[in-house]
Amino acid sequence: MSTKAYSPRRPLDCTVAAKAFQKAFGAELKTRVVERGEPFALAQADTPHEIFHAMNIPVIANQWWSAYISAKQLSKRYFGALDEQGFPPNRCSYCSLGLACTLAADPATAPWGGLPRPTVLVARLTCECIQHVFSIWAEALGTDFFPLEAPAWINTLPEWYRHSRSRWEEVYDARRIDLLTAEMRELIALLERKTDRKFDLGELARLMERINEQEQLLAETAEIVGSARPCPISLNDQMTNTMIPQWHRGSDWAVAHARRFRDEVLERVRAGASGFNERVRLMWIGAGLWHDTSFYEALEERAGAVFVWSMYLPFSGAQYIRELQGRPLEALASRICSMNEVLHLPPWMSDWLVSEAERCAIDAAVVLVPPDNRLSQSGTLLAAEALRAAGVPTLMLSADMVNAATWSRDTAVGIVEDFLRREVAA
């Protein structure tokens, strides 16, 4: 594995601020759940975090926890623990790394000394591995696992991303929304039984309106980034300033930070202060490469290939914003019941990606293909074919977002460089 250090372009001031905020939040969260023993939830990203936020129950996103562990270069240590205990080698790393940390039972290396017992684990059953991972995890932590169904989605409007704000019941199927709404009411009842918190529908409505404000600001930023030439910010700037506020969506800090992010990007565009040597505009399709985000800057420095697009920022406007129509719980259910599907499965994923490639004048796309990710979760092959059919050269890059066992930055950069020379004449 290469150890060469690459120097990214100067990050936005708000990027530094977001990282500082999240570091302080992590310390506060540790104090609340580890030292004070407050109730907290451990949940997949595509679950209704807004329920927990409205009830003032801290929530740890499994994907954030996995990225956190991976960034500390601990994935090899914990996956080794799964191997020792006989778990199959073709497991989904992203969903199972947190479980691996728990089963390793090594407080000396684990972040926070390991997770304490959560009030509940919550996940949508979007993939065959989810129920196994979370059931074993709940047993290991001595708590409840609350599964949410992920029923089939038969009909939807073409170009769903243009109608999701106001026609959400039509887009996402009223029966699916009703099912998740009923399940969320059961989850609320469980939380009220197990904690001293009470759910307030009015508080949820207020939170949802604040989230709409935040996501609109992020959507405006996505439009600025996609139309600017050259690209004004790095992919790491995009991911940091989108995802950290998303974990706190609707809070005063998150809304204010989204505005700060938009304004700083706009200021950089107006000043013409990109600093990028942009010769090729790329899409990054898939989760972040959390164990080595320097890969993106390395490719820009060596090949002038800039990742203008990743799913996190433009997804804010496409999927999060909802007109509540006096039904905040149902509006929330419409967002959650298809979040994984529109982000990872054709035809919804494919149509949106093609539209976004056109909007951002993308020259080529790189698709992250984790070797053991389930096809039921990520329809990457069909998405790649849709992009190619639309005239966007597309590379499938075999790598894992949190497992660095077989990763080589220089090798990966070389693969992308060869692809660009062959397909884009870069």
C-alpha positions as CSV (number, residue, x, y, z in Angstrom):
1,M,0.0,0.0,0.0
2,S,1.3,3.4,-0.9
3,T,2.1,5.7,2.0
4,K,2.7,8.9,-0.1
5,A,0.9,11.9,1.4
6,Y,-1.1,14.0,-1.0
7,S,-2.0,17.7,-0.2
8,P,-5.6,18.5,-0.9
9,R,-6.6,22.0,-2.0
10,R,-7.3,24.3,0.8
11,P,-10.6,23.2,2.4
12,L,-13.4,25.5,3.0
13,D,-13.5,27.3,6.4
14,C,-16.9,25.6,7.0
15,T,-15.3,22.2,6.4
16,V,-12.9,22.8,9.3
17,A,-15.8,24.1,11.4
18,A,-17.9,21.0,10.6
19,K,-15.2,18.6,11.6
20,A,-14.6,20.5,14.8
21,F,-18.3,20.4,15.6
22,Q,-18.5,16.7,15.0
23,K,-15.5,16.0,17.1
24,A,-17.1,18.0,20.0
25,F,-20.4,16.3,19.4
26,G,-18.7,12.9,19.5
27,A,-17.2,13.8,22.9
28,E,-20.6,15.0,24.1
29,L,-22.3,11.9,22.8
30,K,-19.8,9.7,24.6
31,T,-20.4,11.6,27.8
32,R,-24.2,11.2,27.4
33,V,-24.4,7.5,26.5
34,V,-21.2,6.1,28.1
35,E,-20.7,8.1,31.2
36,R,-24.3,9.3,32.1
37,G,-26.0,6.2,30.7
38,E,-28.6,8.1,28.8
39,P,-30.9,6.1,26.4
40,F,-29.7,6.1,22.8
41,A,-30.5,4.3,19.6
42,L,-28.2,2.6,17.1
43,A,-29.8,2.8,13.6
44,Q,-29.1,2.4,10.0
45,A,-28.9,5.6,7.9
46,D,-32.2,4.9,6.1
47,T,-34.3,4.8,9.2
48,P,-36.4,7.7,10.8
49,H,-33.7,9.5,12.8
50,E,-36.2,12.3,13.1
51,I,-38.2,10.3,15.6
52,F,-35.2,10.1,17.9
53,H,-34.3,13.8,17.4
54,A,-37.9,14.9,18.2
55,M,-37.7,12.9,21.4
56,N,-34.2,14.1,22.4
57,I,-32.8,10.6,22.2
58,P,-29.2,10.5,20.9
59,V,-28.9,8.3,17.8
60,I,-25.7,6.8,16.4
61,A,-25.9,5.9,12.7
62,N,-24.4,2.5,11.9
63,Q,-22.8,3.9,8.7
64,W,-21.2,6.8,10.6
65,W,-19.9,4.5,13.3
66,S,-18.4,2.2,10.6
67,A,-16.8,5.2,8.9
68,Y,-15.4,6.4,12.2
69,I,-13.9,3.0,13.0
70,S,-12.5,2.8,9.4
71,A,-11.0,6.3,9.6
72,K,-9.1,5.2,12.7
73,Q,-7.6,2.3,10.7
74,L,-9.2,-0.4,12.9
75,S,-11.2,-2.3,10.3
76,K,-8.5,-5.0,9.7
77,R,-8.4,-5.6,13.5
78,Y,-12.1,-6.1,13.8
79,F,-12.8,-8.0,10.7
80,G,-10.1,-10.4,11.9
81,A,-12.3,-10.9,15.0
82,L,-15.2,-12.0,12.7
83,D,-12.9,-14.4,10.8
84,E,-11.8,-15.9,14.1
85,Q,-15.5,-16.5,15.1
86,G,-16.3,-18.2,11.9
87,F,-18.4,-15.5,10.2
88,P,-18.5,-15.9,6.4
89,P,-15.8,-14.0,4.5
90,N,-18.3,-12.6,1.9
91,R,-20.1,-10.4,4.5
92,C,-21.1,-6.8,3.8
93,S,-18.4,-4.7,5.4
94,Y,-20.3,-1.5,5.8
95,C,-23.1,-3.0,7.8
96,S,-21.0,-5.4,9.8
97,L,-18.0,-3.4,11.0
98,G,-19.8,-2.0,14.0
99,L,-20.9,-5.6,14.9
100,A,-17.3,-6.7,14.5
101,C,-16.1,-4.0,16.9
102,T,-18.6,-5.2,19.5
103,L,-17.7,-8.9,19.1
104,A,-14.0,-8.2,19.2
105,A,-14.7,-7.1,22.8
106,D,-11.4,-5.1,23.0
107,P,-12.0,-1.9,25.0
108,A,-8.3,-0.9,24.7
109,T,-8.7,-0.4,20.9
110,A,-12.4,0.3,20.4
111,P,-13.6,3.9,20.0
112,W,-15.1,5.0,23.3
113,G,-14.0,1.7,24.7
114,G,-16.8,0.1,22.7
115,L,-20.5,0.9,22.5
116,P,-22.6,0.5,25.7
117,R,-26.0,-1.1,25.5
118,P,-28.4,1.0,23.3
119,T,-32.1,1.3,24.0
120,V,-32.8,-0.2,20.6
121,L,-31.3,-1.1,17.3
122,V,-33.3,-0.1,14.2
123,A,-32.8,-1.1,10.6
124,R,-34.9,-1.5,7.4
125,L,-34.7,-5.0,6.0
126,T,-33.3,-3.8,2.6
127,C,-30.9,-6.7,2.2
128,E,-30.6,-10.3,3.3
129,C,-27.7,-9.6,5.6
130,I,-29.4,-6.9,7.6
131,Q,-31.5,-9.1,9.8
132,H,-28.6,-11.4,10.6
133,V,-26.2,-8.6,11.5
134,F,-28.6,-6.7,13.7
135,S,-30.1,-9.7,15.4
136,I,-26.7,-10.9,16.4
137,W,-25.7,-7.4,17.4
138,A,-28.7,-6.9,19.6
139,E,-28.1,-10.2,21.3
140,A,-24.5,-9.3,21.9
141,L,-25.5,-5.9,23.4
142,G,-28.4,-7.3,25.3
143,T,-31.1,-5.1,23.8
144,D,-34.0,-5.0,21.3
145,F,-33.8,-5.1,17.6
146,F,-36.7,-3.2,15.9
147,P,-36.8,-4.2,12.2
148,L,-38.7,-2.1,9.6
149,E,-40.1,-3.7,6.5
150,A,-38.8,-2.8,3.0
151,P,-41.7,-4.0,0.8
152,A,-41.5,-4.1,-3.0
153,W,-42.1,-0.9,-4.9
154,I,-44.1,-1.6,-8.0
155,N,-45.1,1.7,-9.5
156,T,-43.7,5.2,-9.4
157,L,-43.7,8.4,-11.4
158,P,-41.0,8.8,-14.1
159,E,-38.4,11.3,-12.9
160,W,-39.4,10.8,-9.3
161,Y,-36.9,13.4,-8.2
162,R,-38.9,16.2,-9.8
163,H,-42.1,15.2,-7.9
164,S,-41.0,14.0,-4.5
165,R,-41.6,17.2,-2.6
166,S,-45.3,17.6,-3.2
167,R,-46.6,14.4,-4.8
168,W,-44.9,12.1,-2.3
169,E,-47.9,9.9,-1.7
170,E,-48.2,9.2,-5.4
171,V,-44.5,8.8,-6.0
172,Y,-43.7,6.4,-3.1
173,D,-47.0,4.4,-2.9
174,A,-49.6,5.1,-0.3
175,R,-49.6,1.5,1.0
176,R,-45.9,1.5,1.6
177,I,-46.1,4.8,3.4
178,D,-49.0,3.5,5.5
179,L,-47.0,0.4,6.5
180,L,-44.0,2.4,7.6
181,T,-46.2,4.9,9.4
182,A,-47.7,2.1,11.5
183,E,-44.3,0.7,12.2
184,M,-43.0,4.1,13.3
185,R,-45.9,4.4,15.7
186,E,-44.9,1.0,17.2
187,L,-41.3,2.3,17.5
188,I,-42.5,5.4,19.2
189,A,-44.5,3.3,21.7
190,L,-41.4,1.2,22.4
191,L,-39.2,4.2,23.0
192,E,-41.8,5.8,25.3
193,R,-41.9,2.5,27.3
194,K,-38.2,2.2,27.6
195,T,-37.2,5.9,28.2
196,D,-38.6,8.9,30.1
197,R,-39.1,10.7,26.7
198,K,-42.5,11.5,25.2
199,F,-43.2,11.9,21.5
200,D,-44.8,15.2,20.4
201,L,-46.2,15.3,16.8
202,G,-46.0,19.1,16.8
203,E,-42.3,18.9,17.6
204,L,-41.8,16.5,14.7
205,A,-43.6,18.9,12.4
206,R,-41.4,21.8,13.5
207,L,-38.3,19.7,13.0
208,M,-39.5,18.6,9.5
209,E,-39.9,22.3,8.5
210,R,-36.4,23.1,9.7
211,I,-35.1,20.1,7.7
212,N,-36.8,21.4,4.6
213,E,-35.0,24.7,5.1
214,Q,-31.6,22.9,5.5
215,E,-32.1,20.7,2.5
216,Q,-33.1,23.6,0.3
217,L,-29.9,25.3,1.2
218,L,-27.9,22.1,0.3
219,A,-29.9,21.8,-2.9
220,E,-28.9,25.3,-3.9
221,T,-25.3,24.5,-3.2
222,A,-25.5,21.4,-5.4
223,E,-26.8,23.6,-8.2
224,I,-23.9,26.0,-7.7
225,V,-21.3,23.2,-7.7
226,G,-22.7,21.5,-10.7
227,S,-22.8,24.6,-12.9
228,A,-19.5,26.1,-11.9
229,R,-16.4,25.8,-14.1
230,P,-14.0,24.7,-12.8
231,C,-15.4,22.9,-9.8
232,P,-15.1,25.2,-6.8
233,I,-14.6,22.6,-4.0
234,S,-13.2,19.2,-3.4
235,L,-15.3,16.0,-3.0
236,N,-14.2,15.9,0.7
237,D,-15.6,19.4,1.1
238,Q,-18.9,18.2,-0.3
239,M,-19.2,15.1,1.8
240,T,-18.1,16.7,5.0
241,N,-20.4,19.7,4.8
242,T,-23.4,17.6,3.7
243,M,-23.2,14.5,5.9
244,I,-22.2,16.0,9.2
245,P,-25.3,18.4,9.1
246,Q,-27.4,15.4,7.9
247,W,-26.6,13.5,11.1
248,H,-28.0,16.6,13.0
249,R,-30.7,17.5,10.4
250,G,-33.2,20.1,11.5
251,S,-31.1,21.4,14.4
252,D,-30.2,25.1,14.7
253,W,-26.6,24.3,14.0
254,A,-27.3,22.1,10.9
255,V,-29.5,24.8,9.3
256,A,-27.0,27.5,10.0
257,H,-24.1,25.4,8.7
258,A,-25.9,24.6,5.5
259,R,-26.4,28.3,4.9
260,R,-22.7,28.9,5.7
261,F,-21.7,26.2,3.3
262,R,-23.8,27.6,0.5
263,D,-22.6,31.1,1.0
264,E,-18.9,30.1,1.2
265,V,-19.2,28.0,-2.0
266,L,-20.9,30.9,-3.8
267,E,-18.2,33.3,-2.6
268,R,-15.5,31.1,-3.9
269,V,-17.2,30.8,-7.3
270,R,-17.7,34.6,-7.6
271,A,-14.0,35.1,-6.7
272,G,-12.9,32.5,-9.2
273,A,-10.8,30.9,-6.4
274,S,-11.2,27.2,-7.2
275,G,-7.5,26.2,-7.3
276,F,-8.4,23.0,-9.2
277,N,-6.5,21.8,-12.3
278,E,-9.8,20.5,-13.9
279,R,-9.4,18.7,-17.2
280,V,-12.0,16.0,-16.6
281,R,-15.3,16.2,-14.6
282,L,-16.1,13.0,-12.8
283,M,-19.0,11.4,-10.9
284,W,-18.2,9.3,-7.8
285,I,-21.1,6.8,-7.4
286,G,-21.3,5.0,-4.1
287,A,-20.4,5.6,-0.5
288,G,-17.3,7.6,0.5
289,L,-14.0,5.8,0.5
290,W,-13.7,6.4,4.2
291,H,-10.4,4.8,4.9
292,D,-8.6,6.8,2.3
293,T,-10.3,10.0,1.2
294,S,-7.0,11.3,-0.1
295,F,-7.6,9.1,-3.2
296,Y,-9.8,11.8,-4.6
297,E,-7.1,14.5,-4.4
298,A,-4.4,12.2,-5.6
299,L,-6.4,11.6,-8.8
300,E,-6.9,15.3,-9.3
301,E,-3.2,16.1,-8.8
302,R,-2.0,13.3,-11.2
303,A,-4.7,13.4,-13.9
304,G,-6.5,16.7,-13.6
305,A,-9.7,14.6,-12.9
306,V,-12.0,16.3,-10.4
307,F,-14.9,14.6,-8.7
308,V,-17.6,17.2,-9.2
309,W,-20.4,14.9,-8.1
310,S,-21.2,12.4,-5.3
311,M,-24.6,11.3,-4.1
312,Y,-24.6,13.0,-0.8
313,L,-25.1,16.7,-1.7
314,P,-27.6,16.5,-4.6
315,F,-29.6,13.9,-2.8
316,S,-30.6,16.5,-0.3
317,G,-33.0,18.3,-2.7
318,A,-34.1,15.2,-4.5
319,Q,-35.2,13.0,-1.6
320,Y,-35.3,14.9,1.7
321,I,-37.6,17.9,1.2
322,R,-41.3,17.3,1.9
323,E,-44.4,19.4,1.9
324,L,-46.0,18.2,5.1
325,Q,-49.7,18.6,4.1
326,G,-50.7,18.4,7.7
327,R,-49.3,14.9,8.0
328,P,-45.7,15.1,9.3
329,L,-45.4,11.4,10.2
330,E,-46.6,10.2,6.8
331,A,-44.4,12.8,5.1
332,L,-41.4,11.4,7.0
333,A,-42.5,7.8,6.2
334,S,-42.5,8.7,2.5
335,R,-38.9,9.9,2.8
336,I,-37.7,6.9,4.6
337,C,-39.6,4.1,2.9
338,S,-37.7,4.5,-0.3
339,M,-34.4,6.2,0.7
340,N,-32.3,3.1,0.0
341,E,-34.2,2.2,-3.2
342,V,-33.9,5.5,-5.0
343,L,-30.2,5.8,-4.0
344,H,-29.2,2.2,-4.9
345,L,-31.7,0.4,-7.1
346,P,-32.7,0.7,-10.7
347,P,-34.7,2.2,-12.3
348,W,-34.9,5.0,-9.7
349,M,-31.1,5.2,-9.2
350,S,-30.3,4.9,-12.9
351,D,-32.7,7.6,-14.0
352,W,-31.5,10.1,-11.4
353,L,-27.8,9.4,-12.1
354,V,-28.3,10.0,-15.9
355,S,-30.1,13.3,-15.1
356,E,-27.4,14.4,-12.7
357,A,-24.6,13.6,-15.2
358,E,-26.3,15.8,-17.8
359,R,-26.9,18.6,-15.2
360,C,-23.2,18.7,-14.2
361,A,-21.7,18.1,-17.7
362,I,-20.0,15.0,-16.4
363,D,-17.2,13.5,-18.6
364,A,-17.0,10.1,-17.0
365,A,-18.2,8.2,-13.9
366,V,-16.4,5.9,-11.4
367,V,-18.6,3.4,-9.6
368,L,-17.5,2.0,-6.2
369,V,-18.2,-1.8,-6.3
370,P,-17.6,-3.4,-2.8
371,P,-16.7,-7.0,-3.7
372,D,-19.2,-8.5,-1.2
373,N,-22.0,-6.0,-1.2
374,R,-25.3,-7.6,-2.0
375,L,-26.9,-7.0,-5.4
376,S,-30.3,-6.5,-3.7
377,Q,-28.8,-3.4,-2.1
378,S,-26.9,-1.9,-5.0
379,G,-27.9,-2.1,-8.6
380,T,-24.6,-0.8,-9.8
381,L,-24.3,-2.9,-12.9
382,L,-27.6,-1.6,-14.4
383,A,-26.8,2.0,-13.3
384,A,-23.5,1.8,-15.1
385,E,-25.2,0.5,-18.3
386,A,-27.7,3.4,-18.1
387,L,-24.9,5.9,-17.9
388,R,-23.0,4.3,-20.8
389,A,-26.2,4.3,-22.9
390,A,-26.4,8.1,-22.1
391,G,-22.9,8.6,-23.4
392,V,-21.1,8.7,-20.1
393,P,-18.0,6.4,-19.9
394,T,-18.2,4.4,-16.7
395,L,-15.6,2.5,-14.7
396,M,-16.4,-0.1,-12.1
397,L,-13.8,0.2,-9.4
398,S,-13.5,-2.8,-7.0
399,A,-12.9,-1.4,-3.5
400,D,-14.6,-1.3,-0.1
401,M,-15.7,1.8,1.6
402,V,-14.5,0.7,5.1
403,N,-12.3,-2.3,4.5
404,A,-8.7,-1.4,3.4
405,A,-7.3,-4.9,3.5
406,T,-6.7,-5.1,-0.3
407,W,-6.6,-1.3,-1.0
408,S,-3.7,0.4,-2.8
409,R,-4.2,4.1,-3.6
410,D,-1.6,4.2,-6.3
411,T,-3.0,1.1,-8.0
412,A,-6.5,2.6,-7.9
413,V,-5.4,5.9,-9.2
414,G,-3.5,4.1,-12.0
415,I,-6.6,2.1,-13.0
416,V,-8.7,5.3,-13.2
417,E,-5.9,7.1,-15.2
418,D,-5.8,4.2,-17.7
419,F,-9.6,4.3,-18.0
420,L,-9.6,8.1,-18.7
421,R,-6.8,7.8,-21.3
422,R,-8.7,5.1,-23.0
423,E,-12.3,6.4,-22.8
424,V,-12.0,10.2,-22.4
425,A,-8.7,10.8,-24.1
426,A,-7.5,12.5,-20.9
